[in-house]
Amino acid sequence: MNSQTIIKVPKENVNDEYCTLIELRIKTGDYVKRGSVICIFETSKATFEVEASANGYAHFFVSENDEIKVGKP
């Protein structure tokens, strides 16, 4: 069975509408385990890690230093 888990940029700060992707810890096509840190975002006040919510292969449609709207994949 093929399934996808889409990760959306979480809202970490009530004032921020965008976050900057400052680091990808894995590459597209890498296998990840649930709970592994896959990337780090920066807001106007802090940085935060995003973890894989499921086991599987990662595919990114963004790059490091991209500014991404909160709530977008």
C-alpha positions as CSV (number, residue, x, y, z in Angstrom):
1,M,0.0,0.0,0.0
2,N,1.3,3.4,-1.0
3,S,0.5,6.3,1.3
4,Q,1.8,9.8,1.6
5,T,2.3,11.9,4.7
6,I,2.4,15.6,3.8
7,I,4.2,17.8,6.3
8,K,2.9,21.4,6.5
9,V,4.9,24.2,8.0
10,P,3.7,24.6,11.6
11,K,2.8,27.9,13.2
12,E,5.4,28.3,16.0
13,N,5.0,32.0,16.6
14,V,1.6,33.7,16.5
15,N,3.2,36.7,14.7
16,D,4.9,34.8,11.9
17,E,3.2,34.1,8.6
18,Y,6.4,32.7,7.0
19,C,9.3,30.5,8.2
20,T,12.7,30.1,6.6
21,L,13.9,26.5,5.9
22,I,17.5,26.8,7.2
23,E,18.6,23.1,7.1
24,L,17.5,19.9,5.5
25,R,18.9,17.0,7.6
26,I,18.2,14.4,4.8
27,K,18.0,14.4,1.0
28,T,15.2,13.6,-1.3
29,G,14.9,9.8,-1.6
30,D,16.4,9.1,1.8
31,Y,14.6,6.6,4.0
32,V,13.6,8.2,7.4
33,K,12.2,6.7,10.6
34,R,9.4,8.2,12.5
35,G,10.7,10.7,15.0
36,S,13.9,11.5,13.1
37,V,14.6,15.2,12.6
38,I,14.2,16.0,8.9
39,C,14.6,19.8,8.8
40,I,15.0,23.0,10.8
41,F,13.0,26.2,10.4
42,E,13.7,29.7,11.6
43,T,11.1,32.2,12.6
44,S,11.6,35.8,13.6
45,K,12.2,34.7,17.2
46,A,13.5,31.1,17.2
47,T,14.5,28.0,15.4
48,F,12.6,24.7,15.6
49,E,13.0,21.1,14.3
50,V,10.4,19.2,12.4
51,E,10.3,15.4,12.9
52,A,9.1,12.7,10.5
53,S,5.6,11.5,11.6
54,A,6.0,8.2,9.9
55,N,8.6,5.8,8.4
56,G,9.2,6.2,4.7
57,Y,11.1,7.9,1.9
58,A,11.4,11.7,1.8
59,H,10.6,13.9,-1.1
60,F,11.1,17.6,-0.9
61,F,9.6,20.3,-3.1
62,V,11.5,23.1,-1.3
63,S,15.2,24.0,-0.7
64,E,17.3,25.4,2.1
65,N,16.8,29.1,2.5
66,D,13.3,29.1,1.0
67,E,10.8,31.2,2.8
68,I,7.6,29.1,3.2
69,K,4.2,30.3,4.2
70,V,2.9,28.8,7.5
71,G,0.4,25.9,6.8
72,K,1.9,25.1,3.3
73,P,3.4,21.7,2.5
